[in-house]
Amino acid sequence: MQPAAPRHVYLNLDAIRGVAAISVMLYHFSPFLAAGKVLPSSYLAVDLFFLLSGFVIAHAYDRKIENGMGFGTFVAIRLIRLYPLYLAGTLLGFFYLLVKNRLIPAEYMPLSEIGTMLTTGMFFIPLVSEAYHTIFPLNPASWSLFFELIVNIAYVAVFFLLSKRVLTVLIAVSLALLVVASIVAGTLDFGMTGKTIISGLPRVCFSFFLGVLLCRSMARYQSGLGLLRRGWWVEAAIPLTLVVFAIAPAGDARIAYDLACVVFIFPALVVIGAIAPTAPRLSGLYGWLGRISYPIYIIHTPMLMIIAGAGKAASIDPFAHHPWFGIVMATAVIVIADIATRIYDEPLRRFLQRLMQRKRAVA
């Protein structure tokens, strides 16, 4: 038995995650903000999320699993963390389609089809069909959560086989497959459709297991990168994240750029964020960015559909009122995400955690 790892809150990584989540939201809100794409490389934030997830999960659960945490307990904890807000986002998409049927009869969708979307969505079952532009039509951003759960389950299922050597081989194989998939697609922006769902597997496996390996190698980085403990490294890393998302190479340079980000730049950002100290006066802001990052990500696409649909139903052309319409949308999502975290997600998760603990105690 090894002692449990001391609790460490990576506020810097929380800040990077929060900035990435807001960037994805602005990217999807582009038609309401500007004539072109806002932060056009923000789809790479998903790869950054996978990397951060692998790092944080390894930090939080490696010792616990070594000390006896079972497969079922781990999966239950992850579902408690992810499912409440995921369900809320799915129900928002369901509500949007029902209201759209009533207000815009010309775009009526059969209730049986909406019911299928809801049923599959609630059980994390992707709809692999050319009829839909995404594998989770009610909440398009959920595609990455689907892969997140798959790789989480793989992590705990084969945990005792995941030595550093095995991780290195797994990462190398995933990278090779990722390179092939990116050459075929011309970008790393895949995994969310029925045609590209298979390509999503190397995408998540590479970044997630690289995050696990980075976490397990932190002792070496901490001793070799003492310089990062001084200066404003994190405050420089956060704007760098926005710069990365703002650059939009064309042609073959897009493939090289995307791969360079996920292989070199994002791991460097995570190492800097994990080692560098947090400025005390910024700790509250960084913690808040971390708290709202997942809520923003998982509810912003159904909120986009609802707000834009409401404007359309009211004979307001949201595309003709940028950037103000988009700014209002983005601000509304941030406020709703913060409120939903405080009055819905966190209380419900605490209740479910207590319920799970009582059942374990009885058992």
Secondary structure, 3 states (H helix, E strand, C coil): CCCCCCCCCCHHHHHHHHHHHHHHHHHHCHHHHCCCCCCCCHHHHHHHHHHHHHHHHHHHHHHHHHCCCCHHHHHHHHHHHHHHHHHHHHHHHHHHHHHHHHHCHHHCCCHHHHHHHHHHHHCCCCCCCCCCCCCCCCCCCHHHHHHHHHHHHHHHHCHHHCCHHHHHHHHHHHHHHHHHHHHHHCCCCCCCCCCCCCCHHHHHHHHHHHHHHHHHCHHHHHHHCHHHHCCCHHHHHHHHHHHHHHCCCCCHHHHHHHHHHHHHHHHHHHHHHHHCCCCHHHHHHHHHHHHHHHHHHHHHHHHHHHHHHHHHHCCCCHHHHCCHHHHHHHHHHHHHHHHHHHHHHHHHHHHHHHHHHHHHHHC
